[in-house]
Amino acid sequence: MKPVIHPAAIVESTCGIALTVSLLTLLRGTSSARRVAIIANFIAIAGVSLGMVALAAGRGPRTASNDIYHHIMLTLAVASLLILFTRRSAAA
């Protein structure tokens, strides 16, 4: 079993909670859903970026798969933002 890196677990949990709340508001179709989704994706981008900086500084086990994982998560969060902004401008 791998050891738990508590600061990473806190950041990952925060990102997961923010994205879950975002999904639920989008599914409910509330008036603030888009704003919540945008904020949640910015939280996720900040969390993933913090993880990448921490790994680069030697604060955790750095592996190729972990680096790829962080890059994929960052790409997906940015893509989500692009979709949210594009959809908003198309609706306006």
Secondary structure as UniProt FT lines:
FT   HELIX           6..28
FT   TURN            31..32
FT   HELIX           33..56
FT   TURN            57..58
FT   HELIX           64..91
//
